[in-house]
């Protein structure tokens, strides 16, 4: 029973990446047959009518997914104006993708300095970004780009209409230099008095 709860947690933690049978066997230190039985038991418990998740086998991985029969409620939530706002983290992730597309999730994570898996999933669900293929990098990670819905939402005709970040960065560098000069002048004033 304990392994069943651990497996459920593992599937939640890995999200859309899923777990292979080998990974389940390795992490839980169980045999192939034990792993299959564990997956079967968890899958059966999710089949109950009062559960909202299920386990699917997609791309040679086991993944937690939502039940298809509840899709109208998920769409309703995503289309609700109160839940359709973008957080600062989502806007940051969206900007990184827009200015660097096509880009992988790991590249987004590297630029942000934190994980972006859930944000990317939400941005896909909202229709602002989409998968556009696979990178040639090791592991062939998914590439992401913005969509026409992104352009519409932000009032852009094309992705080239995004503000030029070089001007923004140059202005910030000038402000930082001015602050440093101001600091130096105050420092010199204190020393000379």
Residue pairs with C-beta under 8 A, 6 or more apart in sequence:
3 28
3 30
3 34
3 38
4 38
4 41
4 42
4 45
6 28
7 24
7 28
7 38
7 39
7 42
8 42
8 64
10 19
10 24
10 27
11 18
11 19
11 55
11 62
11 63
11 64
12 64
15 63
15 64
15 117
15 118
15 121
16 63
16 117
16 121
17 61
17 63
17 117
18 58
18 59
18 61
18 62
18 63
19 27
19 61
19 62
19 63
20 60
20 61
20 62
21 32
21 35
21 36
21 39
21 62
24 30
24 35
24 38
24 39
24 62
25 31
25 32
25 34
25 35
28 34
28 35
28 38
30 38
39 55
39 62
42 55
43 54
43 55
45 51
46 53
46 54
46 55
47 54
51 67
52 66
52 67
52 70
53 64
53 65
53 66
53 67
54 64
54 65
54 66
54 67
55 62
55 63
55 64
55 65
56 62
56 63
56 65
57 63
58 65
66 74
74 125
77 83
78 84
78 125
78 126
84 126
86 94
86 126
89 119
90 119
90 122
90 123
92 112
93 108
93 112
93 116
93 119
93 120
93 123
94 123
94 128
94 129
94 146
94 150
96 103
96 108
96 111
96 112
97 103
97 108
97 123
97 129
97 144
97 145
97 146
98 146
98 150
98 159
98 162
99 162
99 165
100 107
100 108
100 111
101 132
101 143
101 144
101 145
101 146
101 159
102 132
102 133
102 135
102 143
102 144
102 145
103 143
103 144
103 145
104 135
104 137
104 141
104 142
104 143
104 144
105 116
105 117
105 120
105 141
105 142
105 144
106 141
108 116
108 120
108 144
109 115
109 116
120 129
120 144
123 129
124 130
124 131
124 144
126 149
127 147
127 149
127 150
128 146
128 147
128 149
128 150
128 153
129 144
129 145
129 146
129 147
129 150
130 144
130 145
130 146
130 147
131 142
131 143
131 144
132 143
132 144
132 145
133 142
133 143
134 140
134 141
134 142
134 143
135 141
135 142
135 143
146 159
150 156
151 157
151 158
151 159
151 161
156 162
